[in-house]
Amino acid sequence: MAELPDLNLPQLFAALEVSDISAINGIASLANILRRNGLISVPDVSALLQSMSLPLSLPRHADNPAVQEIQLHLDQLFAQIIAAD
């Protein structure tokens, strides 16, 4: 395996951000596909959103405007999935 280059802090934060966005979009896309095909119920989609939201609501994160923006994005994505009927 090749050695990783020395990354600076902004590069590491950017990589983490992109990784998180990719994971969130992948999970939401999968939930949407399952919902459209009748393979996941509204309560299960809601439970998925709740489990993804739990770390964002922890006291050490809840007041962070960036975390609040992520939560809003999650809420909007999953509202569309739930309303897909």
N, CA, C and O atoms as a CHARMM CRD file, in Angstrom:
* protein
*
  340
    1    1 MET  N      0.84300  -1.18100   0.00000 PROA 1      0.00000
    2    1 MET  CA     0.00000   0.00000   0.00000 PROA 1      0.00000
    3    1 MET  C      0.88500   1.24000   0.00000 PROA 1      0.00000
    4    1 MET  O      1.86200   1.30900   0.74500 PROA 1      0.00000
    5    2 ALA  N      0.55200   2.19100  -0.81100 PROA 2      0.00000
    6    2 ALA  CA     1.32600   3.42700  -0.90700 PROA 2      0.00000
    7    2 ALA  C      1.14100   4.26600   0.34500 PROA 2      0.00000
    8    2 ALA  O      0.08100   4.25800   0.97100 PROA 2      0.00000
    9    3 GLU  N      2.17900   4.98000   0.69100 PROA 3      0.00000
   10    3 GLU  CA     2.09300   5.86900   1.84800 PROA 3      0.00000
   11    3 GLU  C      1.18200   7.05000   1.53000 PROA 3      0.00000
   12    3 GLU  O      1.15100   7.55600   0.40900 PROA 3      0.00000
   13    4 LEU  N      0.45400   7.46500   2.53900 PROA 4      0.00000
   14    4 LEU  CA    -0.40600   8.63800   2.38400 PROA 4      0.00000
   15    4 LEU  C      0.45200   9.89800   2.40300 PROA 4      0.00000
   16    4 LEU  O      1.41600   9.98300   3.16400 PROA 4      0.00000
   17    5 PRO  N      0.11200  10.85400   1.58700 PROA 5      0.00000
   18    5 PRO  CA     0.86500  12.12000   1.62500 PROA 5      0.00000
   19    5 PRO  C      0.57800  12.85800   2.93100 PROA 5      0.00000
   20    5 PRO  O     -0.44200  12.63200   3.58200 PROA 5      0.00000
   21    6 ASP  N      1.48500  13.73100   3.28800 PROA 6      0.00000
   22    6 ASP  CA     1.24000  14.57500   4.45200 PROA 6      0.00000
   23    6 ASP  C      0.11100  15.54200   4.11000 PROA 6      0.00000
   24    6 ASP  O      0.21700  16.34200   3.18100 PROA 6      0.00000
   25    7 LEU  N     -0.95500  15.45300   4.86800 PROA 7      0.00000
   26    7 LEU  CA    -2.10500  16.32100   4.63200 PROA 7      0.00000
   27    7 LEU  C     -2.15500  17.39500   5.70300 PROA 7      0.00000
   28    7 LEU  O     -1.83000  17.14700   6.86400 PROA 7      0.00000
   29    8 ASN  N     -2.56300  18.57900   5.30400 PROA 8      0.00000
   30    8 ASN  CA    -2.72300  19.63500   6.29400 PROA 8      0.00000
   31    8 ASN  C     -4.14800  19.58700   6.84900 PROA 8      0.00000
   32    8 ASN  O     -5.00500  18.87700   6.32400 PROA 8      0.00000
   33    9 LEU  N     -4.38300  20.33500   7.89300 PROA 9      0.00000
   34    9 LEU  CA    -5.68700  20.31200   8.56000 PROA 9      0.00000
   35    9 LEU  C     -6.84800  20.66700   7.63300 PROA 9      0.00000
   36    9 LEU  O     -7.85400  19.95700   7.65100 PROA 9      0.00000
   37   10 PRO  N     -6.76400  21.72000   6.82900 PROA 10     0.00000
   38   10 PRO  CA    -7.87700  22.01200   5.91900 PROA 10     0.00000
   39   10 PRO  C     -8.18100  20.85500   4.95800 PROA 10     0.00000
   40   10 PRO  O     -9.34300  20.59100   4.65100 PROA 10     0.00000
   41   11 GLN  N     -7.14100  20.16900   4.48700 PROA 11     0.00000
   42   11 GLN  CA    -7.36000  19.03100   3.59400 PROA 11     0.00000
   43   11 GLN  C     -8.06700  17.89200   4.32800 PROA 11     0.00000
   44   11 GLN  O     -8.96600  17.25600   3.77700 PROA 11     0.00000
   45   12 LEU  N     -7.66100  17.63900   5.56200 PROA 12     0.00000
   46   12 LEU  CA    -8.30100  16.58500   6.35300 PROA 12     0.00000
   47   12 LEU  C     -9.75900  16.91700   6.63400 PROA 12     0.00000
   48   12 LEU  O    -10.62700  16.05300   6.51200 PROA 12     0.00000
   49   13 PHE  N    -10.03500  18.16400   7.00900 PROA 13     0.00000
   50   13 PHE  CA   -11.42000  18.56800   7.27100 PROA 13     0.00000
   51   13 PHE  C    -12.26900  18.48700   6.00800 PROA 13     0.00000
   52   13 PHE  O    -13.42500  18.06900   6.06300 PROA 13     0.00000
   53   14 ALA  N    -11.70600  18.88300   4.87900 PROA 14     0.00000
   54   14 ALA  CA   -12.43800  18.79200   3.61300 PROA 14     0.00000
   55   14 ALA  C    -12.74000  17.34000   3.27600 PROA 14     0.00000
   56   14 ALA  O    -13.84000  17.02300   2.82400 PROA 14     0.00000
   57   15 ALA  N    -11.77500  16.45800   3.49100 PROA 15     0.00000
   58   15 ALA  CA   -11.98700  15.03400   3.21900 PROA 15     0.00000
   59   15 ALA  C    -13.06500  14.45700   4.13100 PROA 15     0.00000
   60   15 ALA  O    -13.90100  13.67400   3.68100 PROA 15     0.00000
   61   16 LEU  N    -13.05300  14.83100   5.39400 PROA 16     0.00000
   62   16 LEU  CA   -14.08800  14.36500   6.32400 PROA 16     0.00000
   63   16 LEU  C    -15.46100  14.87400   5.91600 PROA 16     0.00000
   64   16 LEU  O    -16.44000  14.12800   5.95700 PROA 16     0.00000
   65   17 GLU  N    -15.53800  16.13500   5.52400 PROA 17     0.00000
   66   17 GLU  CA   -16.81000  16.71800   5.11300 PROA 17     0.00000
   67   17 GLU  C    -17.37100  16.00200   3.88800 PROA 17     0.00000
   68   17 GLU  O    -18.55100  15.65500   3.85100 PROA 17     0.00000
   69   18 VAL  N    -16.52800  15.78400   2.89800 PROA 18     0.00000
   70   18 VAL  CA   -16.96800  15.11000   1.67700 PROA 18     0.00000
   71   18 VAL  C    -17.38700  13.67200   1.98200 PROA 18     0.00000
   72   18 VAL  O    -18.37300  13.17900   1.43400 PROA 18     0.00000
   73   19 SER  N    -16.64700  13.01200   2.84600 PROA 19     0.00000
   74   19 SER  CA   -16.98600  11.64700   3.23200 PROA 19     0.00000
   75   19 SER  C    -18.34200  11.59700   3.92900 PROA 19     0.00000
   76   19 SER  O    -19.15500  10.71800   3.64400 PROA 19     0.00000
   77   20 ASP  N    -18.58500  12.53000   4.83600 PROA 20     0.00000
   78   20 ASP  CA   -19.86800  12.58600   5.54500 PROA 20     0.00000
   79   20 ASP  C    -21.02200  12.85300   4.58800 PROA 20     0.00000
   80   20 ASP  O    -22.06500  12.20600   4.67400 PROA 20     0.00000
   81   21 ILE  N    -20.84000  13.79700   3.68600 PROA 21     0.00000
   82   21 ILE  CA   -21.89100  14.12400   2.72000 PROA 21     0.00000
   83   21 ILE  C    -22.18100  12.92100   1.83300 PROA 21     0.00000
   84   21 ILE  O    -23.33800  12.61500   1.54400 PROA 21     0.00000
   85   22 SER  N    -21.13200  12.25000   1.40800 PROA 22     0.00000
   86   22 SER  CA   -21.29400  11.06800   0.56500 PROA 22     0.00000
   87   22 SER  C    -22.07500   9.98200   1.30300 PROA 22     0.00000
   88   22 SER  O    -22.96700   9.35700   0.72900 PROA 22     0.00000
   89   23 ALA  N    -21.74100   9.75900   2.56800 PROA 23     0.00000
   90   23 ALA  CA   -22.43900   8.73800   3.35700 PROA 23     0.00000
   91   23 ALA  C    -23.90700   9.11200   3.56000 PROA 23     0.00000
   92   23 ALA  O    -24.78900   8.26600   3.40700 PROA 23     0.00000
   93   24 ILE  N    -24.17100  10.36000   3.90000 PROA 24     0.00000
   94   24 ILE  CA   -25.55200  10.81300   4.10800 PROA 24     0.00000
   95   24 ILE  C    -26.35900  10.65800   2.82800 PROA 24     0.00000
   96   24 ILE  O    -27.47800  10.14700   2.85500 PROA 24     0.00000
   97   25 ASN  N    -25.79800  11.09600   1.71100 PROA 25     0.00000
   98   25 ASN  CA   -26.51600  10.98300   0.44200 PROA 25     0.00000
   99   25 ASN  C    -26.73800   9.52800   0.05200 PROA 25     0.00000
  100   25 ASN  O    -27.79500   9.18700  -0.47800 PROA 25     0.00000
  101   26 GLY  N    -25.76200   8.67000   0.30400 PROA 26     0.00000
  102   26 GLY  CA   -25.91200   7.25100  -0.00400 PROA 26     0.00000
  103   26 GLY  C    -27.00400   6.60000   0.82100 PROA 26     0.00000
  104   26 GLY  O    -27.80900   5.83400   0.29200 PROA 26     0.00000
  105   27 ILE  N    -27.04200   6.89500   2.10800 PROA 27     0.00000
  106   27 ILE  CA   -28.07500   6.33500   2.98600 PROA 27     0.00000
  107   27 ILE  C    -29.44900   6.85100   2.58200 PROA 27     0.00000
  108   27 ILE  O    -30.41000   6.08400   2.51800 PROA 27     0.00000
  109   28 ALA  N    -29.54400   8.14500   2.31000 PROA 28     0.00000
  110   28 ALA  CA   -30.82900   8.71900   1.89600 PROA 28     0.00000
  111   28 ALA  C    -31.28000   8.14100   0.55800 PROA 28     0.00000
  112   28 ALA  O    -32.46500   7.86000   0.37400 PROA 28     0.00000
  113   29 SER  N    -30.35800   7.96400  -0.36800 PROA 29     0.00000
  114   29 SER  CA   -30.71300   7.38400  -1.66700 PROA 29     0.00000
  115   29 SER  C    -31.20600   5.95200  -1.51500 PROA 29     0.00000
  116   29 SER  O    -32.19300   5.56000  -2.13800 PROA 29     0.00000
  117   30 LEU  N    -30.52800   5.18300  -0.69600 PROA 30     0.00000
  118   30 LEU  CA   -30.95400   3.80600  -0.45300 PROA 30     0.00000
  119   30 LEU  C    -32.33300   3.76500   0.19700 PROA 30     0.00000
  120   30 LEU  O    -33.18500   2.97200  -0.20100 PROA 30     0.00000
  121   31 ALA  N    -32.55300   4.61600   1.19200 PROA 31     0.00000
  122   31 ALA  CA   -33.86800   4.68000   1.84200 PROA 31     0.00000
  123   31 ALA  C    -34.94400   5.06700   0.83600 PROA 31     0.00000
  124   31 ALA  O    -36.04700   4.52200   0.86700 PROA 31     0.00000
  125   32 ASN  N    -34.63300   5.99900  -0.05000 PROA 32     0.00000
  126   32 ASN  CA   -35.59100   6.42900  -1.06700 PROA 32     0.00000
  127   32 ASN  C    -35.92500   5.28800  -2.03000 PROA 32     0.00000
  128   32 ASN  O    -37.09400   5.07500  -2.35300 PROA 32     0.00000
  129   33 ILE  N    -34.92300   4.56700  -2.48300 PROA 33     0.00000
  130   33 ILE  CA   -35.15000   3.42700  -3.38300 PROA 33     0.00000
  131   33 ILE  C    -35.99300   2.36300  -2.69100 PROA 33     0.00000
  132   33 ILE  O    -36.94200   1.83900  -3.27500 PROA 33     0.00000
  133   34 LEU  N    -35.64700   2.04500  -1.45300 PROA 34     0.00000
  134   34 LEU  CA   -36.41500   1.04500  -0.70700 PROA 34     0.00000
  135   34 LEU  C    -37.85200   1.49900  -0.50300 PROA 34     0.00000
  136   34 LEU  O    -38.78100   0.69800  -0.61000 PROA 34     0.00000
  137   35 ARG  N    -38.03700   2.77300  -0.21100 PROA 35     0.00000
  138   35 ARG  CA   -39.38500   3.32500   0.00800 PROA 35     0.00000
  139   35 ARG  C    -40.21200   3.27200  -1.27200 PROA 35     0.00000
  140   35 ARG  O    -41.37200   2.86100  -1.24400 PROA 35     0.00000
  141   36 ARG  N    -39.62500   3.68200  -2.38600 PROA 36     0.00000
  142   36 ARG  CA   -40.33100   3.65400  -3.67600 PROA 36     0.00000
  143   36 ARG  C    -40.75500   2.24100  -4.05600 PROA 36     0.00000
  144   36 ARG  O    -41.79200   2.05200  -4.69200 PROA 36     0.00000
  145   37 ASN  N    -39.96400   1.25900  -3.67100 PROA 37     0.00000
  146   37 ASN  CA   -40.26000  -0.12900  -4.00500 PROA 37     0.00000
  147   37 ASN  C    -41.04600  -0.85200  -2.91600 PROA 37     0.00000
  148   37 ASN  O    -41.22600  -2.06900  -2.97500 PROA 37     0.00000
  149   38 GLY  N    -41.51500  -0.09700  -1.91800 PROA 38     0.00000
  150   38 GLY  CA   -42.32700  -0.68000  -0.85600 PROA 38     0.00000
  151   38 GLY  C    -41.57100  -1.62900   0.05300 PROA 38     0.00000
  152   38 GLY  O    -42.16900  -2.51800   0.66000 PROA 38     0.00000
  153   39 LEU  N    -40.26600  -1.45100   0.15200 PROA 39     0.00000
  154   39 LEU  CA   -39.44100  -2.36200   0.94000 PROA 39     0.00000
  155   39 LEU  C    -39.05000  -1.80200   2.30200 PROA 39     0.00000
  156   39 LEU  O    -38.38600  -2.47300   3.09200 PROA 39     0.00000
  157   40 ILE  N    -39.46500  -0.57300   2.56800 PROA 40     0.00000
  158   40 ILE  CA   -39.21500   0.02200   3.88400 PROA 40     0.00000
  159   40 ILE  C    -40.42100   0.89000   4.22800 PROA 40     0.00000
  160   40 ILE  O    -40.94100   1.61600   3.38100 PROA 40     0.00000
  161   41 SER  N    -40.85000   0.80400   5.46600 PROA 41     0.00000
  162   41 SER  CA   -42.04200   1.53200   5.91000 PROA 41     0.00000
  163   41 SER  C    -41.67500   2.93500   6.39600 PROA 41     0.00000
  164   41 SER  O    -40.50900   3.23900   6.65000 PROA 41     0.00000
  165   42 VAL  N    -42.69400   3.77300   6.51800 PROA 42     0.00000
  166   42 VAL  CA   -42.48400   5.12700   7.05100 PROA 42     0.00000
  167   42 VAL  C    -41.88500   5.07300   8.45900 PROA 42     0.00000
  168   42 VAL  O    -40.94500   5.81800   8.74000 PROA 42     0.00000
  169   43 PRO  N    -42.40100   4.20900   9.36600 PROA 43     0.00000
  170   43 PRO  CA   -41.76500   4.15000  10.68700 PROA 43     0.00000
  171   43 PRO  C    -40.28700   3.74600  10.62800 PROA 43     0.00000
  172   43 PRO  O    -39.47600   4.23900  11.41300 PROA 43     0.00000
  173   44 ASP  N    -39.94200   2.86000   9.70700 PROA 44     0.00000
  174   44 ASP  CA   -38.53900   2.46900   9.58200 PROA 44     0.00000
  175   44 ASP  C    -37.68200   3.60800   9.03000 PROA 44     0.00000
  176   44 ASP  O    -36.54600   3.79400   9.46700 PROA 44     0.00000
  177   45 VAL  N    -38.21400   4.36600   8.08000 PROA 45     0.00000
  178   45 VAL  CA   -37.48600   5.53300   7.55700 PROA 45     0.00000
  179   45 VAL  C    -37.31000   6.56100   8.67700 PROA 45     0.00000
  180   45 VAL  O    -36.24500   7.16300   8.81100 PROA 45     0.00000
  181   46 SER  N    -38.35400   6.75600   9.47400 PROA 46     0.00000
  182   46 SER  CA   -38.27000   7.69300  10.60400 PROA 46     0.00000
  183   46 SER  C    -37.23800   7.22800  11.62300 PROA 46     0.00000
  184   46 SER  O    -36.49500   8.04000  12.17300 PROA 46     0.00000
  185   47 ALA  N    -37.19000   5.92100  11.87400 PROA 47     0.00000
  186   47 ALA  CA   -36.20100   5.37900  12.81100 PROA 47     0.00000
  187   47 ALA  C    -34.78400   5.57400  12.27600 PROA 47     0.00000
  188   47 ALA  O    -33.86000   5.85300  13.04000 PROA 47     0.00000
  189   48 LEU  N    -34.61700   5.42700  10.97600 PROA 48     0.00000
  190   48 LEU  CA   -33.31500   5.65500  10.35400 PROA 48     0.00000
  191   48 LEU  C    -32.88700   7.11000  10.53000 PROA 48     0.00000
  192   48 LEU  O    -31.74300   7.39000  10.89100 PROA 48     0.00000
  193   49 LEU  N    -33.80700   8.02800  10.27300 PROA 49     0.00000
  194   49 LEU  CA   -33.51400   9.45300  10.47800 PROA 49     0.00000
  195   49 LEU  C    -33.16100   9.72600  11.93300 PROA 49     0.00000
  196   49 LEU  O    -32.21600  10.46100  12.22100 PROA 49     0.00000
  197   50 GLN  N    -33.92000   9.13400  12.84800 PROA 50     0.00000
  198   50 GLN  CA   -33.66100   9.35100  14.27100 PROA 50     0.00000
  199   50 GLN  C    -32.26400   8.85600  14.65000 PROA 50     0.00000
  200   50 GLN  O    -31.55300   9.52500  15.39900 PROA 50     0.00000
  201   51 SER  N    -31.87000   7.69300  14.14000 PROA 51     0.00000
  202   51 SER  CA   -30.54600   7.16900  14.48500 PROA 51     0.00000
  203   51 SER  C    -29.42700   8.02100  13.88500 PROA 51     0.00000
  204   51 SER  O    -28.36200   8.16300  14.48500 PROA 51     0.00000
  205   52 MET  N    -29.66900   8.58400  12.70800 PROA 52     0.00000
  206   52 MET  CA   -28.66600   9.46400  12.10000 PROA 52     0.00000
  207   52 MET  C    -28.60800  10.81800  12.80800 PROA 52     0.00000
  208   52 MET  O    -27.56100  11.46400  12.83200 PROA 52     0.00000
  209   53 SER  N    -29.72900  11.24300  13.38000 PROA 53     0.00000
  210   53 SER  CA   -29.81200  12.55000  14.03400 PROA 53     0.00000
  211   53 SER  C    -29.28600  12.53600  15.46300 PROA 53     0.00000
  212   53 SER  O    -28.89500  13.57700  15.99000 PROA 53     0.00000
  213   54 LEU  N    -29.27600  11.37300  16.08700 PROA 54     0.00000
  214   54 LEU  CA   -28.90100  11.29600  17.49700 PROA 54     0.00000
  215   54 LEU  C    -27.54300  11.93300  17.79800 PROA 54     0.00000
  216   54 LEU  O    -27.46300  12.75200  18.71300 PROA 54     0.00000
  217   55 PRO  N    -26.47800  11.59900  17.07700 PROA 55     0.00000
  218   55 PRO  CA   -25.19300  12.23300  17.39300 PROA 55     0.00000
  219   55 PRO  C    -25.20400  13.74900  17.19100 PROA 55     0.00000
  220   55 PRO  O    -24.47800  14.47900  17.86600 PROA 55     0.00000
  221   56 LEU  N    -26.03100  14.21000  16.25900 PROA 56     0.00000
  222   56 LEU  CA   -26.09500  15.64600  15.98500 PROA 56     0.00000
  223   56 LEU  C    -26.78200  16.41300  17.10800 PROA 56     0.00000
  224   56 LEU  O    -26.56900  17.61400  17.26900 PROA 56     0.00000
  225   57 SER  N    -27.60200  15.71700  17.88000 PROA 57     0.00000
  226   57 SER  CA   -28.35500  16.38200  18.94300 PROA 57     0.00000
  227   57 SER  C    -27.65600  16.32400  20.30100 PROA 57     0.00000
  228   57 SER  O    -28.17600  16.84800  21.28700 PROA 57     0.00000
  229   58 LEU  N    -26.49600  15.69800  20.35900 PROA 58     0.00000
  230   58 LEU  CA   -25.76700  15.65000  21.62600 PROA 58     0.00000
  231   58 LEU  C    -25.40200  17.06600  22.06000 PROA 58     0.00000
  232   58 LEU  O    -25.10200  17.91300  21.21900 PROA 58     0.00000
  233   59 PRO  N    -25.42400  17.33200  23.37300 PROA 59     0.00000
  234   59 PRO  CA   -25.18700  18.69500  23.86200 PROA 59     0.00000
  235   59 PRO  C    -23.91300  19.35100  23.32800 PROA 59     0.00000
  236   59 PRO  O    -23.90300  20.55700  23.08000 PROA 59     0.00000
  237   60 ARG  N    -22.86100  18.59300  23.15000 PROA 60     0.00000
  238   60 ARG  CA   -21.59900  19.20300  22.69400 PROA 60     0.00000
  239   60 ARG  C    -21.63600  19.60600  21.22600 PROA 60     0.00000
  240   60 ARG  O    -20.75400  20.32700  20.75900 PROA 60     0.00000
  241   61 HSD  N    -22.66600  19.14000  20.48300 PROA 61     0.00000
  242   61 HSD  CA   -22.77300  19.45700  19.05900 PROA 61     0.00000
  243   61 HSD  C    -23.98200  20.31700  18.70800 PROA 61     0.00000
  244   61 HSD  O    -23.96000  21.03800  17.71100 PROA 61     0.00000
  245   62 ALA  N    -25.01800  20.24700  19.50400 PROA 62     0.00000
  246   62 ALA  CA   -26.31900  20.81900  19.13400 PROA 62     0.00000
  247   62 ALA  C    -26.28200  22.32900  18.87600 PROA 62     0.00000
  248   62 ALA  O    -27.07400  22.82800  18.07700 PROA 62     0.00000
  249   63 ASP  N    -25.39300  23.05600  19.52400 PROA 63     0.00000
  250   63 ASP  CA   -25.34200  24.51200  19.34400 PROA 63     0.00000
  251   63 ASP  C    -24.45000  24.94900  18.18000 PROA 63     0.00000
  252   63 ASP  O    -24.35300  26.14000  17.88300 PROA 63     0.00000
  253   64 ASN  N    -23.81700  24.01100  17.53900 PROA 64     0.00000
  254   64 ASN  CA   -22.91500  24.32000  16.43100 PROA 64     0.00000
  255   64 ASN  C    -23.74100  24.60800  15.17300 PROA 64     0.00000
  256   64 ASN  O    -24.49700  23.74200  14.73400 PROA 64     0.00000
  257   65 PRO  N    -23.61600  25.80100  14.58500 PROA 65     0.00000
  258   65 PRO  CA   -24.40100  26.13100  13.39200 PROA 65     0.00000
  259   65 PRO  C    -24.18000  25.16400  12.22500 PROA 65     0.00000
  260   65 PRO  O    -25.11200  24.89600  11.46700 PROA 65     0.00000
  261   66 ALA  N    -22.97600  24.64200  12.07400 PROA 66     0.00000
  262   66 ALA  CA   -22.71000  23.68200  10.99500 PROA 66     0.00000
  263   66 ALA  C    -23.47000  22.37900  11.23400 PROA 66     0.00000
  264   66 ALA  O    -23.98700  21.77400  10.29400 PROA 66     0.00000
  265   67 VAL  N    -23.53600  21.95500  12.48500 PROA 67     0.00000
  266   67 VAL  CA   -24.28600  20.74200  12.83300 PROA 67     0.00000
  267   67 VAL  C    -25.77600  20.98100  12.61800 PROA 67     0.00000
  268   67 VAL  O    -26.48500  20.10100  12.13100 PROA 67     0.00000
  269   68 GLN  N    -26.24600  22.16100  12.97800 PROA 68     0.00000
  270   68 GLN  CA   -27.65900  22.49500  12.76200 PROA 68     0.00000
  271   68 GLN  C    -28.00200  22.47200  11.27400 PROA 68     0.00000
  272   68 GLN  O    -29.09900  22.06000  10.89600 PROA 68     0.00000
  273   69 GLU  N    -27.07500  22.90900  10.43700 PROA 69     0.00000
  274   69 GLU  CA   -27.29300  22.88400   8.99200 PROA 69     0.00000
  275   69 GLU  C    -27.37800  21.44300   8.47800 PROA 69     0.00000
  276   69 GLU  O    -28.21600  21.12900   7.63200 PROA 69     0.00000
  277   70 ILE  N    -26.51700  20.58100   8.99000 PROA 70     0.00000
  278   70 ILE  CA   -26.56800  19.16700   8.61000 PROA 70     0.00000
  279   70 ILE  C    -27.89800  18.55900   9.03400 PROA 70     0.00000
  280   70 ILE  O    -28.50800  17.80600   8.27400 PROA 70     0.00000
  281   71 GLN  N    -28.35200  18.88300  10.24600 PROA 71     0.00000
  282   71 GLN  CA   -29.63100  18.35400  10.72700 PROA 71     0.00000
  283   71 GLN  C    -30.78100  18.82100   9.84200 PROA 71     0.00000
  284   71 GLN  O    -31.67000  18.03600   9.51300 PROA 71     0.00000
  285   72 LEU  N    -30.76500  20.08100   9.46000 PROA 72     0.00000
  286   72 LEU  CA   -31.80100  20.60800   8.57200 PROA 72     0.00000
  287   72 LEU  C    -31.78900  19.86600   7.23700 PROA 72     0.00000
  288   72 LEU  O    -32.84400  19.51500   6.71000 PROA 72     0.00000
  289   73 HSD  N    -30.60900  19.63100   6.69600 PROA 73     0.00000
  290   73 HSD  CA   -30.45900  18.89300   5.43900 PROA 73     0.00000
  291   73 HSD  C    -31.03000  17.47900   5.57800 PROA 73     0.00000
  292   73 HSD  O    -31.76600  17.01600   4.70700 PROA 73     0.00000
  293   74 LEU  N    -30.69300  16.80400   6.66500 PROA 74     0.00000
  294   74 LEU  CA   -31.23200  15.46100   6.90900 PROA 74     0.00000
  295   74 LEU  C    -32.75300  15.48300   7.00000 PROA 74     0.00000
  296   74 LEU  O    -33.43000  14.66100   6.38300 PROA 74     0.00000
  297   75 ASP  N    -33.28200  16.42000   7.76500 PROA 75     0.00000
  298   75 ASP  CA   -34.73500  16.52400   7.92900 PROA 75     0.00000
  299   75 ASP  C    -35.42800  16.73100   6.58400 PROA 75     0.00000
  300   75 ASP  O    -36.46500  16.12600   6.31200 PROA 75     0.00000
  301   76 GLN  N    -34.85000  17.58900   5.74800 PROA 76     0.00000
  302   76 GLN  CA   -35.44600  17.85800   4.43600 PROA 76     0.00000
  303   76 GLN  C    -35.37200  16.63400   3.52500 PROA 76     0.00000
  304   76 GLN  O    -36.34400  16.30700   2.84400 PROA 76     0.00000
  305   77 LEU  N    -34.22900  15.96000   3.51000 PROA 77     0.00000
  306   77 LEU  CA   -34.08400  14.76000   2.68800 PROA 77     0.00000
  307   77 LEU  C    -35.09800  13.69000   3.08000 PROA 77     0.00000
  308   77 LEU  O    -35.78000  13.11800   2.23000 PROA 77     0.00000
  309   78 PHE  N    -35.18400  13.43400   4.37500 PROA 78     0.00000
  310   78 PHE  CA   -36.05400  12.35700   4.83400 PROA 78     0.00000
  311   78 PHE  C    -37.52600  12.74100   4.76600 PROA 78     0.00000
  312   78 PHE  O    -38.37900  11.86400   4.63400 PROA 78     0.00000
  313   79 ALA  N    -37.84300  14.02100   4.85100 PROA 79     0.00000
  314   79 ALA  CA   -39.23700  14.45400   4.66100 PROA 79     0.00000
  315   79 ALA  C    -39.68800  14.13200   3.24200 PROA 79     0.00000
  316   79 ALA  O    -40.82600  13.71400   3.02600 PROA 79     0.00000
  317   80 GLN  N    -38.79900  14.32600   2.28200 PROA 80     0.00000
  318   80 GLN  CA   -39.13100  13.99800   0.89100 PROA 80     0.00000
  319   80 GLN  C    -39.30600  12.49600   0.70600 PROA 80     0.00000
  320   80 GLN  O    -40.18600  12.05800  -0.03500 PROA 80     0.00000
  321   81 ILE  N    -38.48000  11.71500   1.37000 PROA 81     0.00000
  322   81 ILE  CA   -38.58300  10.25400   1.26200 PROA 81     0.00000
  323   81 ILE  C    -39.90000   9.77500   1.86000 PROA 81     0.00000
  324   81 ILE  O    -40.58400   8.93200   1.27800 PROA 81     0.00000
  325   82 ILE  N    -40.25100  10.31200   3.02100 PROA 82     0.00000
  326   82 ILE  CA   -41.48500   9.90100   3.69700 PROA 82     0.00000
  327   82 ILE  C    -42.70400  10.33800   2.90300 PROA 82     0.00000
  328   82 ILE  O    -43.70000   9.61600   2.85300 PROA 82     0.00000
  329   83 ALA  N    -42.64100  11.51000   2.28200 PROA 83     0.00000
  330   83 ALA  CA   -43.79000  12.04700   1.53800 PROA 83     0.00000
  331   83 ALA  C    -43.92200  11.44500   0.14500 PROA 83     0.00000
  332   83 ALA  O    -44.78900  11.86600  -0.62100 PROA 83     0.00000
  333   84 ALA  N    -43.10000  10.48800  -0.19400 PROA 84     0.00000
  334   84 ALA  CA   -43.06100   9.94700  -1.55600 PROA 84     0.00000
  335   84 ALA  C    -44.28100   9.11100  -1.93500 PROA 84     0.00000
  336   84 ALA  O    -44.33800   8.59100  -3.04900 PROA 84     0.00000
  337   85 ASP  N    -45.23300   8.97300  -1.06100 PROA 85     0.00000
  338   85 ASP  CA   -46.43100   8.16100  -1.38000 PROA 85     0.00000
  339   85 ASP  C    -47.26100   8.77100  -2.46900 PROA 85     0.00000
  340   85 ASP  O    -48.29100   8.21300  -2.84600 PROA 85     0.00000
